[in-house]
Amino acid sequence: MSINIDPQHFADLVVTANPSKSEDAEDIAKESLELYINAYRLAERYANISTNCYDTAEIIKEVKQADLELT
């Protein structure tokens, strides 16, 4: 099984799915940029991984343990 993740598309989806709650334009931009960069880097880290079901479970476990603040 192979997982192919387009980091740019993934980051776009993450930002779209998690809109900022701030009303200040600069805060919105900062939050969105930070979220985009974190999502992009995370996707790059796991992009194009040849894996089986066991490896996928391990990847999910690692992502949860990464303690990245995406919001």
HELIX and SHEET records of a PDB file:
HELIX    1   1 PRO A    7  ALA A   17  1                                  11    
HELIX    2   2 ALA A   25  TYR A   46  1                                  22    
HELIX    3   3 CYS A   53  GLN A   65  1                                  13    
SHEET    1   A 2 SER A   2  ILE A   3  0                                        
SHEET    2   A 2 ILE A  49  SER A  50 -1                                        
END                                                                             
